[in-house]
Amino acid sequence: MANFKAELPNELIASFEKLQSSCSQMIGEMTQAGAKKVYDNAKSNMRKSFKKTDRLERCLKITKTYKTSSDDGINTKVGIYGYLDGDKSKPAPLIANAREHGTSRGEKRKPFFKKSFVKSEIEQEMNKVQDKYLPKG
């Protein structure tokens, strides 16, 4: 019967313990950084799709980071919430959706929100946060 015995360096063990204790915080900050990048992209793209964006930009929001109860996932959302200037007859998500997908009345679609999710940019922002917690080398 063959035997194998391995010992990990103390520095590696210490870095694993540190990672275990701060894992939720790190992932929360990573999702927050990714959401901030999407938020910035959406704001920029919104200006290309609409003539006036100041009222709709106030409705673009980033949620707090939260943990889902169903699968213990850590999430941060970016979305359009509320009404334009508090006017209940002008829901901001409906207006944004009409611009994103077009309308049955003939308004062409001018997507701005879907274009905001650029995977490489989001991953780059998330990796910056990860490198803070897991230094290379």
MODELLER restraints for C-alpha pairs under 7 A, 6 or more apart:
rsr = mdl.restraints
at = mdl.atoms
rsr.add(forms.Gaussian(group=physical.xy_distance, feature=features.Distance(at['CA:26:A'], at['CA:130:A']), mean=6.82, stdev=0.5))
rsr.add(forms.Gaussian(group=physical.xy_distance, feature=features.Distance(at['CA:27:A'], at['CA:74:A']), mean=6.95, stdev=0.5))
rsr.add(forms.Gaussian(group=physical.xy_distance, feature=features.Distance(at['CA:28:A'], at['CA:65:A']), mean=6.10, stdev=0.5))
rsr.add(forms.Gaussian(group=physical.xy_distance, feature=features.Distance(at['CA:28:A'], at['CA:74:A']), mean=6.22, stdev=0.5))
rsr.add(forms.Gaussian(group=physical.xy_distance, feature=features.Distance(at['CA:29:A'], at['CA:129:A']), mean=6.84, stdev=0.5))
rsr.add(forms.Gaussian(group=physical.xy_distance, feature=features.Distance(at['CA:30:A'], at['CA:126:A']), mean=4.68, stdev=0.5))
rsr.add(forms.Gaussian(group=physical.xy_distance, feature=features.Distance(at['CA:30:A'], at['CA:129:A']), mean=5.75, stdev=0.5))
rsr.add(forms.Gaussian(group=physical.xy_distance, feature=features.Distance(at['CA:30:A'], at['CA:130:A']), mean=6.92, stdev=0.5))
rsr.add(forms.Gaussian(group=physical.xy_distance, feature=features.Distance(at['CA:31:A'], at['CA:75:A']), mean=6.35, stdev=0.5))
rsr.add(forms.Gaussian(group=physical.xy_distance, feature=features.Distance(at['CA:31:A'], at['CA:76:A']), mean=5.81, stdev=0.5))
rsr.add(forms.Gaussian(group=physical.xy_distance, feature=features.Distance(at['CA:31:A'], at['CA:126:A']), mean=6.93, stdev=0.5))
rsr.add(forms.Gaussian(group=physical.xy_distance, feature=features.Distance(at['CA:32:A'], at['CA:65:A']), mean=6.81, stdev=0.5))
rsr.add(forms.Gaussian(group=physical.xy_distance, feature=features.Distance(at['CA:32:A'], at['CA:76:A']), mean=6.03, stdev=0.5))
rsr.add(forms.Gaussian(group=physical.xy_distance, feature=features.Distance(at['CA:33:A'], at['CA:125:A']), mean=5.91, stdev=0.5))
rsr.add(forms.Gaussian(group=physical.xy_distance, feature=features.Distance(at['CA:33:A'], at['CA:126:A']), mean=5.95, stdev=0.5))
rsr.add(forms.Gaussian(group=physical.xy_distance, feature=features.Distance(at['CA:34:A'], at['CA:122:A']), mean=4.85, stdev=0.5))
rsr.add(forms.Gaussian(group=physical.xy_distance, feature=features.Distance(at['CA:34:A'], at['CA:125:A']), mean=5.94, stdev=0.5))
rsr.add(forms.Gaussian(group=physical.xy_distance, feature=features.Distance(at['CA:34:A'], at['CA:126:A']), mean=5.81, stdev=0.5))
rsr.add(forms.Gaussian(group=physical.xy_distance, feature=features.Distance(at['CA:35:A'], at['CA:62:A']), mean=6.88, stdev=0.5))
rsr.add(forms.Gaussian(group=physical.xy_distance, feature=features.Distance(at['CA:35:A'], at['CA:76:A']), mean=6.48, stdev=0.5))
rsr.add(forms.Gaussian(group=physical.xy_distance, feature=features.Distance(at['CA:35:A'], at['CA:77:A']), mean=6.66, stdev=0.5))
rsr.add(forms.Gaussian(group=physical.xy_distance, feature=features.Distance(at['CA:35:A'], at['CA:78:A']), mean=6.17, stdev=0.5))
rsr.add(forms.Gaussian(group=physical.xy_distance, feature=features.Distance(at['CA:37:A'], at['CA:122:A']), mean=6.31, stdev=0.5))
rsr.add(forms.Gaussian(group=physical.xy_distance, feature=features.Distance(at['CA:38:A'], at['CA:116:A']), mean=5.43, stdev=0.5))
rsr.add(forms.Gaussian(group=physical.xy_distance, feature=features.Distance(at['CA:38:A'], at['CA:117:A']), mean=5.83, stdev=0.5))
rsr.add(forms.Gaussian(group=physical.xy_distance, feature=features.Distance(at['CA:39:A'], at['CA:78:A']), mean=6.48, stdev=0.5))
rsr.add(forms.Gaussian(group=physical.xy_distance, feature=features.Distance(at['CA:41:A'], at['CA:116:A']), mean=4.88, stdev=0.5))
rsr.add(forms.Gaussian(group=physical.xy_distance, feature=features.Distance(at['CA:42:A'], at['CA:112:A']), mean=6.42, stdev=0.5))
rsr.add(forms.Gaussian(group=physical.xy_distance, feature=features.Distance(at['CA:42:A'], at['CA:113:A']), mean=5.49, stdev=0.5))
rsr.add(forms.Gaussian(group=physical.xy_distance, feature=features.Distance(at['CA:42:A'], at['CA:116:A']), mean=5.04, stdev=0.5))
rsr.add(forms.Gaussian(group=physical.xy_distance, feature=features.Distance(at['CA:43:A'], at['CA:57:A']), mean=6.70, stdev=0.5))
rsr.add(forms.Gaussian(group=physical.xy_distance, feature=features.Distance(at['CA:45:A'], at['CA:112:A']), mean=5.05, stdev=0.5))
rsr.add(forms.Gaussian(group=physical.xy_distance, feature=features.Distance(at['CA:46:A'], at['CA:53:A']), mean=6.88, stdev=0.5))
rsr.add(forms.Gaussian(group=physical.xy_distance, feature=features.Distance(at['CA:46:A'], at['CA:112:A']), mean=5.60, stdev=0.5))
rsr.add(forms.Gaussian(group=physical.xy_distance, feature=features.Distance(at['CA:47:A'], at['CA:53:A']), mean=6.13, stdev=0.5))
rsr.add(forms.Gaussian(group=physical.xy_distance, feature=features.Distance(at['CA:49:A'], at['CA:110:A']), mean=5.97, stdev=0.5))
rsr.add(forms.Gaussian(group=physical.xy_distance, feature=features.Distance(at['CA:49:A'], at['CA:112:A']), mean=6.47, stdev=0.5))
rsr.add(forms.Gaussian(group=physical.xy_distance, feature=features.Distance(at['CA:55:A'], at['CA:84:A']), mean=5.89, stdev=0.5))
rsr.add(forms.Gaussian(group=physical.xy_distance, feature=features.Distance(at['CA:55:A'], at['CA:85:A']), mean=6.69, stdev=0.5))
rsr.add(forms.Gaussian(group=physical.xy_distance, feature=features.Distance(at['CA:56:A'], at['CA:84:A']), mean=6.51, stdev=0.5))
rsr.add(forms.Gaussian(group=physical.xy_distance, feature=features.Distance(at['CA:56:A'], at['CA:92:A']), mean=6.55, stdev=0.5))
rsr.add(forms.Gaussian(group=physical.xy_distance, feature=features.Distance(at['CA:59:A'], at['CA:80:A']), mean=5.23, stdev=0.5))
rsr.add(forms.Gaussian(group=physical.xy_distance, feature=features.Distance(at['CA:59:A'], at['CA:81:A']), mean=5.25, stdev=0.5))
rsr.add(forms.Gaussian(group=physical.xy_distance, feature=features.Distance(at['CA:59:A'], at['CA:82:A']), mean=6.09, stdev=0.5))
rsr.add(forms.Gaussian(group=physical.xy_distance, feature=features.Distance(at['CA:59:A'], at['CA:92:A']), mean=6.71, stdev=0.5))
rsr.add(forms.Gaussian(group=physical.xy_distance, feature=features.Distance(at['CA:60:A'], at['CA:79:A']), mean=5.70, stdev=0.5))
rsr.add(forms.Gaussian(group=physical.xy_distance, feature=features.Distance(at['CA:60:A'], at['CA:80:A']), mean=4.44, stdev=0.5))
rsr.add(forms.Gaussian(group=physical.xy_distance, feature=features.Distance(at['CA:60:A'], at['CA:81:A']), mean=6.50, stdev=0.5))
rsr.add(forms.Gaussian(group=physical.xy_distance, feature=features.Distance(at['CA:61:A'], at['CA:78:A']), mean=5.76, stdev=0.5))
rsr.add(forms.Gaussian(group=physical.xy_distance, feature=features.Distance(at['CA:61:A'], at['CA:79:A']), mean=5.60, stdev=0.5))
rsr.add(forms.Gaussian(group=physical.xy_distance, feature=features.Distance(at['CA:61:A'], at['CA:80:A']), mean=6.15, stdev=0.5))
rsr.add(forms.Gaussian(group=physical.xy_distance, feature=features.Distance(at['CA:62:A'], at['CA:77:A']), mean=5.74, stdev=0.5))
rsr.add(forms.Gaussian(group=physical.xy_distance, feature=features.Distance(at['CA:62:A'], at['CA:78:A']), mean=4.53, stdev=0.5))
rsr.add(forms.Gaussian(group=physical.xy_distance, feature=features.Distance(at['CA:62:A'], at['CA:79:A']), mean=6.62, stdev=0.5))
rsr.add(forms.Gaussian(group=physical.xy_distance, feature=features.Distance(at['CA:63:A'], at['CA:76:A']), mean=5.79, stdev=0.5))
rsr.add(forms.Gaussian(group=physical.xy_distance, feature=features.Distance(at['CA:63:A'], at['CA:77:A']), mean=5.30, stdev=0.5))
rsr.add(forms.Gaussian(group=physical.xy_distance, feature=features.Distance(at['CA:63:A'], at['CA:78:A']), mean=6.43, stdev=0.5))
rsr.add(forms.Gaussian(group=physical.xy_distance, feature=features.Distance(at['CA:64:A'], at['CA:76:A']), mean=6.14, stdev=0.5))
rsr.add(forms.Gaussian(group=physical.xy_distance, feature=features.Distance(at['CA:65:A'], at['CA:74:A']), mean=6.88, stdev=0.5))
rsr.add(forms.Gaussian(group=physical.xy_distance, feature=features.Distance(at['CA:65:A'], at['CA:75:A']), mean=5.59, stdev=0.5))
rsr.add(forms.Gaussian(group=physical.xy_distance, feature=features.Distance(at['CA:65:A'], at['CA:76:A']), mean=4.64, stdev=0.5))
rsr.add(forms.Gaussian(group=physical.xy_distance, feature=features.Distance(at['CA:66:A'], at['CA:74:A']), mean=5.72, stdev=0.5))
rsr.add(forms.Gaussian(group=physical.xy_distance, feature=features.Distance(at['CA:66:A'], at['CA:75:A']), mean=5.51, stdev=0.5))
rsr.add(forms.Gaussian(group=physical.xy_distance, feature=features.Distance(at['CA:66:A'], at['CA:76:A']), mean=6.57, stdev=0.5))
rsr.add(forms.Gaussian(group=physical.xy_distance, feature=features.Distance(at['CA:67:A'], at['CA:73:A']), mean=5.52, stdev=0.5))
rsr.add(forms.Gaussian(group=physical.xy_distance, feature=features.Distance(at['CA:67:A'], at['CA:74:A']), mean=4.51, stdev=0.5))
rsr.add(forms.Gaussian(group=physical.xy_distance, feature=features.Distance(at['CA:67:A'], at['CA:75:A']), mean=6.28, stdev=0.5))
rsr.add(forms.Gaussian(group=physical.xy_distance, feature=features.Distance(at['CA:68:A'], at['CA:74:A']), mean=6.46, stdev=0.5))
rsr.add(forms.Gaussian(group=physical.xy_distance, feature=features.Distance(at['CA:80:A'], at['CA:92:A']), mean=6.52, stdev=0.5))
rsr.add(forms.Gaussian(group=physical.xy_distance, feature=features.Distance(at['CA:80:A'], at['CA:93:A']), mean=5.44, stdev=0.5))
rsr.add(forms.Gaussian(group=physical.xy_distance, feature=features.Distance(at['CA:81:A'], at['CA:92:A']), mean=6.38, stdev=0.5))
rsr.add(forms.Gaussian(group=physical.xy_distance, feature=features.Distance(at['CA:81:A'], at['CA:93:A']), mean=6.15, stdev=0.5))
rsr.add(forms.Gaussian(group=physical.xy_distance, feature=features.Distance(at['CA:82:A'], at['CA:91:A']), mean=6.21, stdev=0.5))
rsr.add(forms.Gaussian(group=physical.xy_distance, feature=features.Distance(at['CA:82:A'], at['CA:92:A']), mean=5.88, stdev=0.5))
rsr.add(forms.Gaussian(group=physical.xy_distance, feature=features.Distance(at['CA:83:A'], at['CA:90:A']), mean=5.66, stdev=0.5))
rsr.add(forms.Gaussian(group=physical.xy_distance, feature=features.Distance(at['CA:83:A'], at['CA:91:A']), mean=4.34, stdev=0.5))
rsr.add(forms.Gaussian(group=physical.xy_distance, feature=features.Distance(at['CA:83:A'], at['CA:92:A']), mean=4.91, stdev=0.5))
rsr.add(forms.Gaussian(group=physical.xy_distance, feature=features.Distance(at['CA:84:A'], at['CA:90:A']), mean=5.72, stdev=0.5))
rsr.add(forms.Gaussian(group=physical.xy_distance, feature=features.Distance(at['CA:84:A'], at['CA:91:A']), mean=6.31, stdev=0.5))
rsr.add(forms.Gaussian(group=physical.xy_distance, feature=features.Distance(at['CA:84:A'], at['CA:92:A']), mean=5.66, stdev=0.5))
rsr.add(forms.Gaussian(group=physical.xy_distance, feature=features.Distance(at['CA:99:A'], at['CA:109:A']), mean=5.57, stdev=0.5))
rsr.add(forms.Gaussian(group=physical.xy_distance, feature=features.Distance(at['CA:99:A'], at['CA:110:A']), mean=5.61, stdev=0.5))
rsr.add(forms.Gaussian(group=physical.xy_distance, feature=features.Distance(at['CA:99:A'], at['CA:111:A']), mean=6.66, stdev=0.5))
rsr.add(forms.Gaussian(group=physical.xy_distance, feature=features.Distance(at['CA:100:A'], at['CA:109:A']), mean=5.49, stdev=0.5))
rsr.add(forms.Gaussian(group=physical.xy_distance, feature=features.Distance(at['CA:100:A'], at['CA:110:A']), mean=5.35, stdev=0.5))
rsr.add(forms.Gaussian(group=physical.xy_distance, feature=features.Distance(at['CA:100:A'], at['CA:111:A']), mean=4.19, stdev=0.5))
rsr.add(forms.Gaussian(group=physical.xy_distance, feature=features.Distance(at['CA:100:A'], at['CA:112:A']), mean=6.26, stdev=0.5))
rsr.add(forms.Gaussian(group=physical.xy_distance, feature=features.Distance(at['CA:100:A'], at['CA:113:A']), mean=6.97, stdev=0.5))
rsr.add(forms.Gaussian(group=physical.xy_distance, feature=features.Distance(at['CA:101:A'], at['CA:109:A']), mean=4.79, stdev=0.5))
rsr.add(forms.Gaussian(group=physical.xy_distance, feature=features.Distance(at['CA:101:A'], at['CA:111:A']), mean=6.68, stdev=0.5))
rsr.add(forms.Gaussian(group=physical.xy_distance, feature=features.Distance(at['CA:102:A'], at['CA:108:A']), mean=4.84, stdev=0.5))
rsr.add(forms.Gaussian(group=physical.xy_distance, feature=features.Distance(at['CA:102:A'], at['CA:109:A']), mean=3.90, stdev=0.5))
